[in-house]
Amino acid sequence: MAARLLLAALSAALGLFASAGKMKIVEEPNTFGLQPKMSPSAVSGPAHLFRLAGKCFSFMESTYKYEFCPFHNVTQHEQTFRWNAYSGILGIWHEWEIDNNTFIGMWMREGDSCETKSRQTKVHLVCGKSNKLAYVSEPSTCVYSLTFETPLVCHPHSLLVYPTLTEALQRKWDEAEQLLYDGLITDQGYKKTLKEIFEEAGLLKATEENEVEKHSKKITLEFETMEKCSKEYKQLSEEIKKLRVLLGQHGIAYKGNSAGNTGAEYVSHQLASASMASVLNGSKDDKHLHGNTGIWNYTV
């Protein structure tokens, strides 16, 4: 009997030792090496969402735990007993995606390396009864999509861009819209102005280096032949004719060759004066509609 009791006690002790060994694997997942490539961008966007900063929300999908920390990062942790279970960063808070004067998603970029690129995640904000991470998917390799539910975006105006801007940037937007309405700038010029406004507000990350590089390449190839030069000259002449018509519509006399003011610079100066007069004296319609701003982010 004593021998049996001793054997039972020894088996129990061995069982506890084995359990402790197994628990050690679970309690120490591979969370080392989570070295971010960059610091998160500053908190921006609708002020009522700022309360989410500093909080994290998790979601289990198969053997992976995803964690979304608004305005900080998105991480993934493999919940297995493997000695090298994956744990990494799927993206760091970078910028908003804006469409039609509305915040439609948060971009988390520059995550862990994935072959020749970095992992990145787009977080969609949708109305919900509570704050929770509701869905995770990987629509393309190393590009993830998260759906975050929150009552903070249930109001129809909760994700509008215009109210989040300073008064100075709102005036800049109003002026650009008035110029577009009066036909003094093109739709492309209008969108470019809005992009600059969003970058100045910290909602988008500026891509000045890429734009300078593209512009330099364009200049080197633009007039490499006389044929292209002649074609551009013809197009500019047509633009000047259109600008003369606009000057006439604003009651501004075109002086022509008498004062040497035939260049595009003079016409642009006259249009700028007309624009300022329009802003100071009122326009055909003082109602400013903040319509489609276009999608400014390059998605993968």
PyMOL commands that set and color helices and strands:
alter all, ss='L'
color gray80, all
select helices_A, chain A and resi 2-27+47-52+151-153+162-164+167-181+187-200+208-222+226-249+256-259+264-281
alter helices_A, ss='H'
color red, helices_A
select strands_A, chain A and resi 57-61+64-69+73-78+87-99+102-109+113-114+117-118+120-127+132-140+143-150
alter strands_A, ss='S'
color yellow, strands_A
deselect
rebuild
show_as cartoon
